[in-house]
Amino acid sequence: MTLGIVRASAPAEQRVALVPKVLSSLSKKGLEILVESKAGEGAQITDDAFREAGGRIVSGQEAWESDIIALVGPPSEDELDRLKSGATVVGFLQPLETPERMAQLADRGVTALAMELVPRISRAQKMDALSAMASLAGYKATLIAANHLPRFFPLLTTAAGTVRPANVTILGAGVAGLQAIATARRLGARVWGYDIREAAREEVKSLGAQFVELDLEIEDMQDEGGYAKALMDAKAKQQVELLVPHLAKSDVVITTALIPGRSAPTLVSQKAVEAMAPGSVIVDLAAASGGNCTLTVADEVMVHNGVQIIGHTNLPSTVPTDASFLYARTVSAMINEFVQDGVFQPNFEDEIFRASCVCHNGHIVHERVLSMIKS
């Protein structure tokens, strides 16, 4: 079977789904690797590097006609037409955000494995692409905040006087939030972390940050996959109000709260933004899902009452070399798991395959995606 590595077509997407360092393991599985010319250009990976690793450089059309295709994002309308019936696609497919695109894949007889649906179990850790990209996003969000803030992050003592450290608050203590906390601490800021999951408290403190204590009665706010559950409307509104006085004292707020398949929960209200000092910065990592801040606009920097609100939707792509390497490790692990003797072998008895597979043999097989299409 052939494995195609194609060039990402989404605007500003610089990552590539597989890199030369992972090709040897895939070749040992009996796969012939076809690489679209300049597929790795955005990540500073040359065609020669792919060629030296055993890939064959081909046209885009030939790469898209492969039996297995590794993707960074879901195929566009034009790319759907280039897929052959019976092909397998592996990558970030946004199945819960664009279920209609999954129906189109099913209509073409494609088997689709969505990396964002990989279950959070020990055996699947090597395939956890979401966590890998979230870590990069948390790191880069902190650097962007430091770059936009018109103040220093660390305590600075000079002959001319002492500058106090910046106050940084991270909302959401998942992978992205914890990386943001660690990075802000390394930059010398005073850092607070907040999450509705009780289990996050010790993780925040273990990184040297203080935990934001709210007088909010919540229980069992973590689902089986380790993600935060959605709060009931009344509790959600109360949470937003209780955060206002703390956010008012923050120079930087980085929001990372996401609930898979749902709009991002509101954490930062207009009232909270207006309570912050001019020059303060909000970096909203949930911008692609509507934003944790009510004033966030995707892929724009808004200024309200002097507060900068930054809504980047694809921060991992801003560090494409390392992002591609980490992503490629997870995608290659997924492909290797289900290829034997050069043949891709679907296995619905396997927990990872069953959780990640969206469509197969002309049908949507993922129950949640199917229910979204029917509704």
ABEGO torsion letter per residue (X at the ends): XBBBBBBBABBGBABBABBAAAAAAAAAAGBBBBBBBGAAAAAGBBAAAAAAAGBBBBBAAAAAABABBBBABBBBAAAAAABBBGBBBBEBAGAAABAAAAAAAAAAGBBBBBAAABBBBAAAAAABAAAAAAAAAAAAAAAAAAAABABBABBBBBAAEBBBBBBBBBBEABAAAAAAAAAAAAAGBBBBBBBABAAAAAAAAAAGBBBBBBBBBBBGABBAAGBBBBBBAAAAAAAAAAAAAAAAABABBBBABBBBGBBBBBABBAAAAAABBBGBBBBBAAAAAGEABAABBBGBBBBBGGBBBBABABAAAABAAAAAAAAAAAAAAAAAAABBGGBBBBBAABAAAAAABABBGGBBABAAAAAAAAX
